[in-house]
Amino acid sequence: MKNLTSICLAAVLVLFQGSINTLHAQQYDLVLKGGHVISAKNQFDGKMDIAISAGKIALVAVNIDPKNARQIIDVNGLYVTPGIIDMHVHVFNGTNTDAYIADGLTSLPPDGFTFRAGVTTVVDAGSSGWRNFRQFKKQTIDKAETRVLALLNIAGTGMQGRFEEQDTSDMNPQQVAYMIKKLFPKIIVGIKSAHYWGDFTQVDRAVAAGNLANVPVMVDFGEHEPPNSIESLFMQHLRPGDIFTHTFSYGPKVRETIVDENGKVKPFVFKAQERGIIFDVGHGGGAFSWRQAVPAARQGFWPNVISTDLHAESMNGGMKDLSNVMSKFLALGLPLKDVILRSTWNPAQVIRRPDLGNLDIGADADIAVFSLQKGDFGFLDIRRTTLKGTLKLVAELTLRAGKIVWDLNGISAPGWEEELKKNK
């Protein structure tokens, strides 16, 4: 009897130890297996696996044992990147029908338009100012699953309307800097100057606030008639690290272009980029023309950051979403790894968030998985002219802090018959 008890106890211990070993073996919640991983900061550009645990990146290696994970997702033949950062969007969505972008219908709720393009972080580009940022934070930033950061408009009411954006008495560098440094330093990553009809006053106020708060300034420099000098803007008013958005806009009556009427990139544009001025795409509904982008690309001028200027008036035109805008730069001849760089690690550095746009161990598992489709594609600009291309990025899977938030073709889920058998 004593021997029988000992045998039973030994059997229980073996089973218990087996369970412990199994639990120990499954140290990862999820492994993305067999994808081509591209991450500029980490210098990854090849076939690797990524393990995720507790919402964080736990390991990136050539071959991670499947036995160590609770779930394996086969991403063989796909490209795996850090979560995409869209550095220019408008997501202060609201119901104020008298407003343009601030708390208005032109801004969009972020989660409906980010994950499906591989985007996990957005930067709202000045929709709110210091007077209404708290409202924006409460109704959008705090509720979104997408990570939402912001540029604070130098105008106190943000982009409420074009007339409000001309009020220099409401452009207060001290108030703007106080809100950034003292109240929301982790969320507000810069300052926006936009839609001003006058001289350099608005830009200079924004830069003054940028100096006080130690953050970069993004400038939308259109709507001056006659146009102000962008050479003066780049060389005399902006600082290295400040951002010129709508780089490939064509509207010469109200905005000086980077490419002249003979199709030549103006020499000071290259010099400005060497000086440290950041050139942002900011595609939008009216700010990206092939007649600017194609000659610039042919002469070796590329933007530092690829972004959408996402809002209700851009998403159904030539812009569509960030994966489409990224594909446009493939069509222009920019290599895939450089497209990814300008959509991940570059914007992370511009907004001074080195915790983003990479696949560091311990970082939030914000990950995008793309297929690179080959075919005959046409890419529209805002003037409804088309550039043909043979490659198109499509977001297959998006993870935000380790959670699957977009799965285009169900690659993370079992087949229904398999699930039926398991449950019988």
N, C-alpha and C positions, 0 to 999 in steps of 0.2 A: 504493500500500500504506500509505504514511504517512497519506494522507487517510482511508483506511478505518479505520485504527487510531484516529485522532482522532475520527471519527464514532462508533465503538463506545464509546470512552471517554466521549464527551459523553452518549451514551444512558444509560450506566451511572450517570453523575453525576446525570442527570435523574431516573432511577428512585430513586436513593439519596436525592436531595433530596426527592422525593415521599414516600418512606417517613418521612423525618425530619419533614416537615410534617404527615403524618398522625399520627405519634406526638405531636408537639407539640400538634396540634389536640385530641387526646383527652387533655386534661389532667385530666379528672375520671373517677373510677371509675364513678360512678353519678349520675344526675340524676332526682329525683322531679319530674315535670312536670305542671303544670296544676292542682295541688291548692289548696284554700283553706287558707292557712297562718295559724295562730293561735299567737302567742307573746307573752305579756304583757310580759316584760322588753324584748323587741325592738320592741314596739308594731306587730307584724304582725297584720293581720286582713283578708286579702284573697287574691286569686289570685296565687300566686308559684311559682317553681321553687326547688328546693334541690339544690345540687351537693355531692357527697361525694368526698373524696380521702384515701386512706391512713387511713380510719376517722374522719376529722374533717370537720366542716362547712367547706366551702371557699368557698361563695358562696350567698347568698339573693338572688334578683333576679326581676323580673317576667317576663323571657323569656331563658332561657339557651339558646344555640345547641346543638341536639342533636348537631351534629358534634363538639362538644368533649367528649363523654362516651362511654365504652366501653359503657355500658348506660343505657337510658332506661326508666323505669317510668311509665306513664301513670296518674296519680292524679286525673285530671279528675273532678269531682263528689264528691270525697272531702275530708275535713278532715285536715290535716297539723299535728301538734303536737310540741313537745318530748316526749321519752320521759317517760311518766307515772311519778310518784314515789308509791309507797304508803308513807306514813309510819308505819303501824302494822300490823305482821305478826308472825307467830311461825313462824320457819323453822329453829329449832334442832332439826332432825329427827334422831331416833335410835331405838334399839331397847330403851331401858330401860323395861320394862313397869311398873316401880314409880314412874316419874316422870310428872308431869302434862304440862308443856310443855318443861322443860329436858332435852334429849337424849331426848325421849319421842315417842310415836306421834301425839300431838295436834299437834305442830309438823309443818310440811310442807317437803319439798325445794323450794326456790324456783323453779327453772327450769320445773317442770311446771305452775306456776300464775300466772306473771307475764306472759310474752311474749304469751300468748293474750288478754290484756286490755290490751295496749299498755304494760304496765309494764316499765321497764328498771332502776329502782332501788327497793329496798325498805329500810325501817328496821325491824329486829327490835326489838320494844318490850319489852325487859327479860326475855327468855327466860333469859338467862344473867346471872350475877353475877361478881364478881371471882375467885371460886374456880374457875369452870368456863368462863370466856370463852375461854381458850386452846383448849379442846376444841372449842367452837363454831366458832372461827376455823378450826381445822385441818380439821374434817370438813364444814363447810358454806361458810363465807365464802371460803376459798381455792379451793374446787372449783366454785363456782357461776359460770355465765356472767352471770347477773343480778348487778348491783352490789348487794352486801349491806353495809349499814351497821348500826349497832346503838346502842340505848340500854342502858346497863349497869344492871342491877337493883341497888338499894341493899342488898338481901339477898344475902349472899355466894354462896348456891347458886342464885340466880335463882328461876325458877318451878318448882322441883322438886316442890313440893306446898304446899297451903294452910298446913299446920302449920309448915313451914320458913319461910314468909313472915312468920310472927309473931315470929320470934326476933330481938329487938332487939339481942342481944349480937353478932349476925352482921351488923349494919348499921353498917359502918365507913366514915365519910366519907373518911378519910385513904387507906385502901386503894383505895377506888373512884376517888378523884381521882388517885392515883398511876398507876393502870392507864390512865386516860384520858390524862393529860398526858405521862407519861414513856414509856409503852409503845405505845399505839395511838391517837394523836391524830387520825389520818386516817380511822379506822374507827368509833371510838366517838364519837357526836355528841350524846350526852345521857345522862340518868339517868332511871330508871323507879321509881316508887313504886306499889305495887298490892296489892290483896287483903288489906289490913290490917284487922283487926277492932277495933282500939283507937282511941285518940285521934289527935292530930296528930303523934305521935312519929316515925312512919315518914316522913311528908312532910317534917318539919323536918330529919331526918337527910339525906334526899335533897337538900334545898335547901342544906344545909351543904356537901355534896359538890359540888353545882353551883357554889357560890361558890368553892370551892377549885380546881375544874377549869375554871371559866368556861364552862360549858355549860348549856343549858336542862334543865328537869325536866318529865317527863310524869307526871301523876297519874291513876290509876284509883281513884276515891274511893268505890267501893261497899263493901258488906259490913259497914257499921257499923250496929249495932242497939241503940238508936235511931240514926237517921242523924245524922252530924255536919253542921255548918253549912257549906254551900258558899259562903255570903257571907263567912264567916271565912276559908275557904280562899283565895278570890279576893283578898280585900282585906288580909289580915293575914299569910298564910303564903307565898303564891306571889309571885314577882317578875314584872314585865313581861317577856314572852318565854317564860314557863313555860306549860305545855300542860295543859289539862283535856280528857281524852279520854272517850269514850262520852257525848258531849254530849246525845244524844236518847234516853238510856236512861230506862226507866220501871220502877221498882221501889221505890216510896216507903217501904216498910218498912225498907229497908237503904241507901237512897241518896236524898238530896234531889234533886228534879227542877228543871230550869230553868223549866218551865211549871207554874203552879199548877193546882189542881183545877178552877178556873173557866176554864181555857184561856188565861190571861194569862202572858206572859213576865215573870218577876220583874224589877222595875226595876234591881236591882243587877247583873243579868246584862249588860245593855247597858253599865253603868258599868264593869264588869270588862273587857269587850272594849275599851272606850275606854282603859282603863288599860294595856292591852297583854297581857292574858291571852289565850292562843291557844286557841280552841275547835276540837277535833278530832272528827270523826265517830266513828271507831273502831266501825264497825257491829257486827261480831262475830256470835255466835250468840245473844246475849241482850241487846243494848245499843242497839237502834234501834227506836223505836215511832212509828208515824204520829201517835198521840195527843199526842206531843211535837213532832215535826218539822213537822206541818202548821200548827198554830197559831203556832209560832215563825216559819215562813216568811211567813205572812199578816201578821205584825206586823213584818216586816222584819229579823228576826234570822237571820243566816246564819253557818254555821261558817267559820272561817278555812281549814281543811284538810279535804279529803274523803279518807277512808281506810277500809280494810276490816276490820282486826283479823282477818286471814286465819289460819285454822287448820282442822284437820280437822273441828271441830264447827260451823263457820260456813259453809263453802264450799257445802254442799248445801242450805242453808236459804234464808232471805230474802236473804242477802248475795250469794252466788254468786261474784262477782269485782268488781274495781274499775270496769270499764266499766258493769256493772249498777248499782253504787252511784252512779256519776256520772249515769247515766240517771234515777235516782230524783230527783236534784236538778233535772233538766230538767222532770220531772213536777211538782215543787213550784213551778216558775216561775222558776228561776234561769237567766238567759241562758247560752247555750253558752260564750261567751268567759269568763264568770265561773266556770263549772264547770271549764274548762281551767285557769284561773288557780289555783284551789284544789287542783288536782291536779298542778301543775308548779312554777311560780315561787314560790307561797306556801310550800309545804313546803320548797323549797330554801332559802328565806330563814330559815325557822324553825329548821332544823338547821344553819344557817350554812355552807351549801355553795353559794355563788353561781355555781359552775362548772356546776351542774346546773339542769335545768328551763328551759333557754333554747336559742336557736338562734344563739348567738354564733359568729362566724367563728373557727375553731380549736378549738371545743369538740368533745368526743366526739360523734359522729353518733348520738346516742340519739334516735330518732324514732318516733312512733306515727302511723299512718294509720287514720282511722276513717270508716266509712260512718254516716250519720245516717238510720236507717230510720224511716219513717212508717207508723203502723198503730194497732191497738188493743191496747195492752200493759197487763199487770197487774203491779204491783210489790209483793211481799210484804215485810212487816216481820217482826220476830222473834216476834210474837204471832199470826202467820198471819192478819193483816188486810191488805187490798189497797187500794192507790191506783192508779187508772187513769191512763194516760199515752198520749200519741200519738207520742212520739219515743224512740228507743233507739239508743245508741251501740254499734257493733260494731267491734272491732279487725280491720281487714283486713290490715294489714302492720305489723310491728315490726322496727326496726333497732337493734342494740346495737353501738356503736362501729363503725358502718358495715356491719356484717354483718346480712344478713336472717335473723332468728331465728323469724319467724312470718309465714306467708303464707296467709291463710284460703282464698282463691279462686284462688291461682296467678297473681296479676297480675304477678309478677316473672319468670315463666318463659314460654318460647315454647310454642306448641301442638305436640303430638307429631308432627303431619304436617310442620310446618315444620322441626322438628329432624331428622326422618327424611330430608327432601330435602337438608338441609345436609350430612348425613353420607354421602350417596351419592357 
